[in-house]
Amino acid sequence: MKNFYLGIDAGGTSYNLIAVSINGKILFKRREGAIQLNIAGLENFSRHISNSIKSALSKRNYKLTNCIGIVIGVAGARHQKDKDKLARIISRKLKFSKIIIESDTEIARFGAFGGDDGMLMICGTGSILYGKMKDKIFRLGGWGRILGDEGSGYKIGLEALEILTKEFDLNIYNSNLAKAVKNRFKITNENLIQKVYIQNFSIQKLAPLIIELAKEGDGNFMKILNNASADLSGLIKSYQKISGLKKSDLILSGSLVEKNKFFCSILKKEISRNFGNRINIIKKKHCSEFGAYLIAKNKFK
């Protein structure tokens, strides 16, 4: 196959590669487990990405010399100097120069809006509001679980664990929450500290469970979801303040809203209550890796 583009989404929780012909036809897709730049480091991350590209092309008898250009969206690539350095390292490993590194939020926004202006709210393990207006980028949140990520799956899970520890302090071991986390994650009073601090339990995994409990009518967990939706709505208020924008299209993305209709409806109601018809929630056009391809198509001819 001659003349194709590669678009890659190297996000925090997944890795997706797509090959697209010059006519916009999807040639093949590849999905792998994620590798995080901030954890792996530049060299290990670059090696993994390079080997993945080589493997994907070799498996299908594609040649890198026939690739018009590659765009990779990388979680944690916030600053241009870091993007440029990463592009140079991967280019050297692949012996291929036509590579651009973007943030994972930029390829997600580009894909969601097809390159047009608008706001993208990503609600998954973390949270971020990322938008573009007249060639100017606005970014709020995305500071990670320690410094930010309000309204995220991680923060929902963390609030649930805080409730659980208070119950354990009061010798309450048979609450709905305690029974649920024991049945699903084998978490008990005796092993909670070990699970979280030693075994690095993924706290965001609790979010779907909390949504289920809230859906069943538990007021404590409904309060957590209402707080999360209020925090996410607050990002829109801040966006309007710094951008001067009063009306905008908004796309909701990420596992917390795309896989949980109940929480998505709570968030939509919160946004409607605060902004009315000034915020128009629409569906995204394309996935993140397709957004990377669209950028590649614009940059490389």
BALO-951141 format. One line per field, with one value per residue (C-alpha): residue number from 1; chain; x, y, z. Coordinates in steps of 0.02 Angstrom, whole numbers, padded with zeros to 5 digits. Example, Ala and Ser with C-alpha at 12.3 -4.5 7.8 and 13.67 -1.06 7.14 Angstrom:
! residues 2
seq = c(1|2)
mol = c(A|A)
x = c(00615|00684)
y = c(-00225|-00053)
z = c(00390|00357)
! end
This chain:
! residues 301
seq = c(1|2|3|4|5|6|7|8|9|10|11|12|13|14|15|16|17|18|19|20|21|22|23|24|25|26|27|28|29|30|31|32|33|34|35|36|37|38|39|40|41|42|43|44|45|46|47|48|49|50|51|52|53|54|55|56|57|58|59|60|61|62|63|64|65|66|67|68|69|70|71|72|73|74|75|76|77|78|79|80|81|82|83|84|85|86|87|88|89|90|91|92|93|94|95|96|97|98|99|100|101|102|103|104|105|106|107|108|109|110|111|112|113|114|115|116|117|118|119|120|121|122|123|124|125|126|127|128|129|130|131|132|133|134|135|136|137|138|139|140|141|142|143|144|145|146|147|148|149|150|151|152|153|154|155|156|157|158|159|160|161|162|163|164|165|166|167|168|169|170|171|172|173|174|175|176|177|178|179|180|181|182|183|184|185|186|187|188|189|190|191|192|193|194|195|196|197|198|199|200|201|202|203|204|205|206|207|208|209|210|211|212|213|214|215|216|217|218|219|220|221|222|223|224|225|226|227|228|229|230|231|232|233|234|235|236|237|238|239|240|241|242|243|244|245|246|247|248|249|250|251|252|253|254|255|256|257|258|259|260|261|262|263|264|265|266|267|268|269|270|271|272|273|274|275|276|277|278|279|280|281|282|283|284|285|286|287|288|289|290|291|292|293|294|295|296|297|298|299|300|301)
mol = c(A|A|A|A|A|A|A|A|A|A|A|A|A|A|A|A|A|A|A|A|A|A|A|A|A|A|A|A|A|A|A|A|A|A|A|A|A|A|A|A|A|A|A|A|A|A|A|A|A|A|A|A|A|A|A|A|A|A|A|A|A|A|A|A|A|A|A|A|A|A|A|A|A|A|A|A|A|A|A|A|A|A|A|A|A|A|A|A|A|A|A|A|A|A|A|A|A|A|A|A|A|A|A|A|A|A|A|A|A|A|A|A|A|A|A|A|A|A|A|A|A|A|A|A|A|A|A|A|A|A|A|A|A|A|A|A|A|A|A|A|A|A|A|A|A|A|A|A|A|A|A|A|A|A|A|A|A|A|A|A|A|A|A|A|A|A|A|A|A|A|A|A|A|A|A|A|A|A|A|A|A|A|A|A|A|A|A|A|A|A|A|A|A|A|A|A|A|A|A|A|A|A|A|A|A|A|A|A|A|A|A|A|A|A|A|A|A|A|A|A|A|A|A|A|A|A|A|A|A|A|A|A|A|A|A|A|A|A|A|A|A|A|A|A|A|A|A|A|A|A|A|A|A|A|A|A|A|A|A|A|A|A|A|A|A|A|A|A|A|A|A|A|A|A|A|A|A|A|A|A|A|A|A|A|A|A|A|A|A|A|A|A|A|A|A|A|A|A|A|A|A)
x = c(00000|00068|00029|-00051|-00055|-00036|-00134|-00096|-00181|-00056|-00171|-00159|-00272|-00264|-00156|-00242|-00163|-00252|-00188|-00286|-00267|-00252|-00436|-00487|-00516|-00470|-00345|-00320|-00327|-00220|-00258|-00136|-00116|-00064|00111|00122|00258|00275|00300|00403|00517|00565|00678|00566|00411|00493|00557|00383|00300|00431|00420|00231|00232|00358|00259|00092|00163|00265|00115|00021|00170|00162|00320|00360|00436|00260|00193|00156|00161|00129|00043|00049|-00059|00032|-00041|00075|00150|00096|00241|00308|00489|00442|00342|00487|00612|00499|00473|00662|00691|00554|00611|00787|00727|00615|00732|00580|00568|00386|00324|00226|00188|00029|-00057|-00189|-00316|-00278|-00304|-00462|-00529|-00479|-00565|-00719|-00751|-00671|-00549|-00683|-00691|-00775|-00754|-00710|-00737|-00645|-00710|-00622|-00487|-00443|-00536|-00498|-00588|-00498|-00559|-00513|-00582|-00514|-00345|-00326|-00317|-00393|-00354|-00425|-00391|-00289|-00168|-00175|-00253|-00149|-00165|-00332|-00444|-00603|-00756|-00650|-00669|-00520|-00597|-00765|-00674|-00571|-00726|-00802|-00648|-00657|-00835|-00777|-00637|-00759|-00874|-00730|-00683|-00860|-00848|-00973|-00920|-01085|-01141|-01193|-01024|-00922|-01014|-00998|-00810|-00780|-00879|-00808|-00629|-00596|-00565|-00594|-00550|-00398|-00320|-00377|-00211|-00112|-00225|-00209|-00032|00064|-00031|-00078|-00262|-00335|-00452|-00543|-00610|-00730|-00820|-00937|-00982|-01024|-01133|-01225|-01255|-01315|-01433|-01508|-01553|-01411|-01405|-01222|-01164|-01289|-01207|-01035|-01100|-01185|-01021|-00927|-01049|-01039|-00849|-00854|-00982|-00864|-00733|-00853|-00879|-00691|-00676|-00803|-00711|-00540|-00603|-00740|-00849|-01032|-01099|-01014|-01037|-00979|-00934|-00928|-00798|-00712|-00765|-00859|-00988|-00980|-01000|-01115|-01277|-01338|-01192|-01195|-01377|-01333|-01193|-01303|-01437|-01307|-01240|-01416|-01462|-01310|-01297|-01462|-01449|-01282|-01195|-01249|-01200|-01169|-01101|-00920|-00880|-00727|-00618|-00450|-00338|-00441|-00412|-00225|-00244|-00339|-00197|-00072|-00173|-00169|00017|00088|00045)
y = c(00000|00169|00340|00322|00419|00358|00435|00379|00412|00373|00421|00385|00233|00168|00163|00169|00175|00203|00196|00298|00311|00477|00457|00447|00260|00172|00037|-00042|-00009|-00068|-00061|-00095|-00064|00112|00169|00336|00460|00533|00360|00274|00422|00487|00343|00199|00285|00322|00144|00075|00189|00153|-00035|-00027|00066|-00053|-00204|-00138|-00102|-00262|-00370|-00301|-00287|-00097|00004|00158|00239|00247|00341|00524|00577|00526|00624|00556|00626|00598|00612|00723|00816|00990|01101|01125|01094|00924|00882|00930|00828|00676|00692|00697|00540|00440|00503|00442|00271|00250|00337|00434|00623|00664|00651|00778|00760|00839|00827|00692|00829|00918|00764|00725|00901|00898|00732|00776|00938|00887|01032|01163|01277|01217|01154|00974|00913|00751|00658|00494|00446|00632|00785|00932|01065|01104|01222|01325|01492|01587|01497|01526|01375|01377|01239|01217|01073|00921|00949|00767|00680|00770|00948|00942|00830|00891|00790|00646|00460|00466|00601|00510|00352|00448|00528|00355|00289|00435|00384|00203|00248|00348|00198|00085|00208|00189|-00001|-00005|-00149|-00200|-00041|-00045|00029|-00091|-00242|-00180|-00147|-00313|-00410|-00322|-00277|-00386|-00229|-00244|-00149|-00261|-00236|-00061|00023|-00115|-00109|00080|00119|-00039|-00125|00043|00002|00104|00216|00273|00095|00135|00269|00151|00065|00231|00276|00110|00141|00318|00252|00135|00287|00302|00486|00487|00435|00545|00689|00635|00636|00805|00876|00804|00879|01047|01043|01004|01140|01258|01227|01297|01453|01478|01447|01583|01701|01685|01670|01801|01674|01672|01539|01382|01204|01075|00893|00774|00637|00508|00347|00432|00508|00392|00231|00295|00370|00403|00517|00595|00645|00722|00823|00880|00940|01035|01120|01161|01233|01347|01397|01362|01372|01463|01294|01177|00996|00900|00729|00708|00675|00564|00472|00540|00437|00493|00671|00635|00577|00737|00841|00737|00764|00953|00958|00835|00840)
z = c(00000|-00052|00016|00186|00350|00529|00671|00849|01014|01153|01295|01480|01476|01297|01141|00972|00799|00635|00455|00328|00140|00048|00003|00186|00190|00352|00306|00476|00663|00808|00993|01136|01320|01365|01409|01498|01452|01627|01701|01566|01523|01352|01298|01352|01286|01118|01103|01137|01010|00878|00901|00897|00731|00655|00714|00650|00477|00465|00511|00360|00241|00240|00216|00319|00164|00091|00242|00205|00387|00567|00705|00882|01022|01187|01362|01464|01314|01367|01311|01135|01181|01252|01096|00983|01084|01082|00895|00867|00971|00885|00714|00751|00807|00655|00534|00476|00489|00454|00633|00735|00920|00987|01156|01171|01207|01043|00934|01034|01003|00820|00793|00893|00797|00633|00654|00690|00843|01002|01179|01223|01400|01437|01589|01622|01745|01742|01683|01570|01469|01308|01174|01023|00968|00819|00823|01010|01126|01301|01425|01600|01718|01672|01817|01872|02020|02153|02090|02002|01895|01980|01933|01867|01894|02011|02121|02126|02182|02309|02388|02402|02492|02612|02655|02674|02796|02903|02908|02960|03098|03166|03154|03011|02901|02823|02732|02550|02503|02611|02542|02363|02368|02456|02326|02174|02225|02378|02481|02668|02826|02849|02675|02622|02661|02575|02421|02401|02460|02417|02276|02194|02174|02031|02129|01972|01952|02094|01993|01895|02059|02141|01992|02011|02197|02163|02029|02159|02264|02390|02438|02490|02317|02228|02321|02256|02077|02100|02168|02019|01893|01982|01973|01787|01758|01849|01715|01586|01691|01701|01513|01478|01594|01512|01333|01338|01247|01297|01178|01116|01058|01185|01162|01311|01295|01404|01488|01631|01514|01363|01462|01600|01536|01713|01759|01586|01612|01782|01703|01558|01678|01779|01623|01563|01733|01734|01552|01466|01276|01286|01288|01149|01183|01022|00974|00922|00740|00754|00879|00940|00826|00676|00737|00732|00552|00507|00578|00480|00322|00351|00393|00268|00084)
! end
